[in-house]
Amino acid sequence: MTVGALSRPTGAQATRPGIVATLPAEARALARLRLRGRALLGSGGQVALSGLGAARAEATARMLVAEGANGLISWGSAAGLMPVLAPGDLLLPHQVRAANGDYYACDRDWLTTIAHAGDGLRIRHGLLAEAPGALTDTAAKQRLQQTSGALAADMESAAVARVAADFDLPFIAIRAVADDATLILPPVIHAALDVDGRLRPVPMLRALAGRPRSVHAQLRALKQLAVAFRAAQDTLAQVAPVLRGDTAAN
């Protein structure tokens, strides 16, 4: 069974799911992006690159709906908020909590199908929270966990869920843990990525040069983050076939 064959309890079928991917590397786990950061999938769905943040994710989700998507999926990585989570864990939340306190339910049929595709992975359910920005240190992660009660957080899923709710469409978030609750993101990370989530080597090197005393510590943190992000990518790649409609996923 593919995601395109799933139905909501109402019987409406999501034969053309729109998948909002945050970062280029995350999108590549699904397909090779074409012009404008888009790709069609064999399942009948479409993946579109949004870039970082809620506003860009919402705009991308609305664009996909306008083009005929009849279900929405938030795809990418997330930050762990609780020590029980480790890089590479597959997050299939039952609910997403927006920063304003609104809650959005994830489609149960999709949860079941994706969980089956992730057989052998460490799968975590529970609550996914909206982060207002990058969670760069343990204190920020602890504060969000305490106020939300969530296992993990990202900046985009709540925005995609809100669009799905506006149009009464099925929604699911499929996220893999990258940075865990203890991993501190180096300050240079803000210069390292552009708004589309693409790596910017020159600004990153300039930012490192501006903090000569912390270069070694930041490089060490970047290496740790790269290893964690790779684990998240590997997890996304394992569940991607069911979204693509690959024969092996049926």
N, C-alpha and C positions, 0 to 999 in steps of 0.2 A: 504494500500500500504506500502511496506517496502522499505528501501533504495536500496536494491538489485534490485528492480523492476524499478528504475528510469533510465532515459536515458538522454544523452546529446542532444543538438540540432542537432548534427550530426547523431543521432540515435544509437550510440554505447552505449551498456547497461553495467552499472556497477553492474554486478551480483555477483561479489566477491570483495566487498570493503575491503581495508586494513585500519585498524584504528590504528593510532599511539597514544598511551596513555602515558602521561608524568609520572605520579605518580601511585604507586600501588593502593592507595585509590581511585583514579579516575578511574582506570581500573576496579576495583571491582564493580563499578556502572553498568558495562556492563556484566561482567562474572567473574567466579572464575578462576584465572590464573592457568595454568598448568605448565609443565616443561618449563624452559627458559622464563618465563613470557609471555606465549602465551595462547590463547584460541580461539576455533572455535565457531562461532555463527550460530544460526539456519537460519539466513538470507543468509548463504553462505559466509559471511564475516569472517574476522579474526582480532582479536585485539592483538597487541603486545606492550609490555612495552618498552619504549625507555630510560627512565631516563631523567635527566635534560640536557638542552642545545641543540643548533642547530645541532652540529656534530652528537650527538647520535640520534636525531630525523631523520636526513637525512639518516644515516646508516640503521635505522629501516625501514624507508619508502622504500629505495632501496631493502632491503631484502624482504619486502612484495610484491613489484612489481616482483622481480625475482621468487617468489613463485606463481605468477599468479593473484595478485590483479589487477583489472582493474578500480580502483578508489581509491582515498586516502582521509582520514578524519583525521584531527588533533583534538584530544579530550582531554579535561582537564579544568583547571582553568586559570584565567588571572588576571592581575592587572588593576584596573580601573585608568584611567588617568584624567577623568573629574568628577566633583562633582555630575553630574546627575546620575552616576552609583552607585549602592548599592550592597553589597554582596548578591549573589543569583540571580542576573540578568542574563538572558540567552543572550549570545553574538552570533549572527549569522551575521558576517561581510559580506558585499558585496565584499570587497577587503582586501587583506593582503599586507602590505608594508614591504619590506625587509630593512635591515639596509643600504644597498647600494643604496636604492632609487627605486628598482624595485617593480612593483606592480603585484599582482596575483589576478585574479578574482575568486570568488567562484561560483560554479554551481547553477544556479537559481532554477532548479527543486528540488535539494536537499534542498535549503533554504526554499522553499515553504513547502515541506513535514515535515521538522524538526520544522518549525514554527507552523504547524498544531499540531504536537505532543506536543508542548510546550504551548498549549492553557491554559490560566490562569496564565502563568508566565509573568514577565516583560521582554519582548524581545527587544533587542537593535541591530540595524544594524549599518551601517557605516563602518569605517576603523579600522582594527586591525594592530598594529605596532609590528615589531620585536624589542625586548629589547636585548641589548648585554650582559646583566647579570641581576641578581636580582635587582629590583628597591626597595631599602630598605628605602628610605625616600621621603618626599613630593617634595623636590627640584628636585630629579632625575625624578620623574613622571612628574613634570611640564615642565622640559626641553624637555623630549621626546614628550610630547603633543604639545609643541610649535613648535618643528622641524618637526613633522610628521602630526599633525592635527588629530591624531587618538583618538578614544574613550577609547581604552584599549590596553594592550600589553602582549605578552608572548615571550618566548625565542625559541619556537619550530615551530610554525605554518608556518612561512615563509620558513623554510627549507623543510617541508613536501610539501608545495605548489610548491617549486622549482622542486622537484622530479616529481611531477605530471605534471608540464609544460614540463619537459624534455621528458616525455613519452606520452605527449598529452592525459592525463587522467583527468577525472573530479575530482575536489577538493572542499572540504568545511572545514571550521574550526567551531567546536562546542565547545564553551568555556563558562564557568560560572564565574562570577566575584567572586573572593575570597577577596583579600585586595582592599579596595576602595582607592580613591585618597588621603585620609587623613591618612590612617593607616600606621604607621611606623613599619617596620620589625625590630625586635631586632637583635643586632649583633650576638647573639648566634645561629641564624637561619642557619648560614653557617656551624656550627659544628653539627647541629641537623639532617641534612640529608646527606646521602651518594650520590654518582653520580647516583644511580638508583632511588633516591627519597625515600629511606627507612629511617625510623627514627633510629637515633643512640643515645640512651639514655645516655650511658656512656660518650661519647665525649661532649654531650650537658651539662651534669652535670659538667664536668671538665671546660668547657668554662664559665659556670655560676660562678663556684668557683674562676676562675681567675679574675672576675670582682665583688668582694663582695659588693661594694657600689651601683652597679646597679642591683643587683639580683631582688629586688622587682619590679622595673620598667620593667625589661625584662620579668619576670614571668607574669606581668600584660599584656604586649604586646603579649606574647605567648597565653594567654587566649583569648584575643581579636581576634587574628589570627585564633585560633581553632574554635571559634564561626563562624567567617566569612567563613572559609573553609568548615565547616559543611553545611552552607547555600548553598555553591557552589555544594557540593556533592548531596544535596537533589535535586537541579535543574537538575544535570546530570542524576540522577536516574529517573526523570520524563520523560526525552526524550529518555532514553536508550531502552525501548521496541521496538521502531520503527527500531532501528539498529539491535537488536537481532532477529527481525522477529517474535516477539510474536504475537499470534493470536489477542490479545486485541489491537495491534497497527495497525491492518489492517483496 
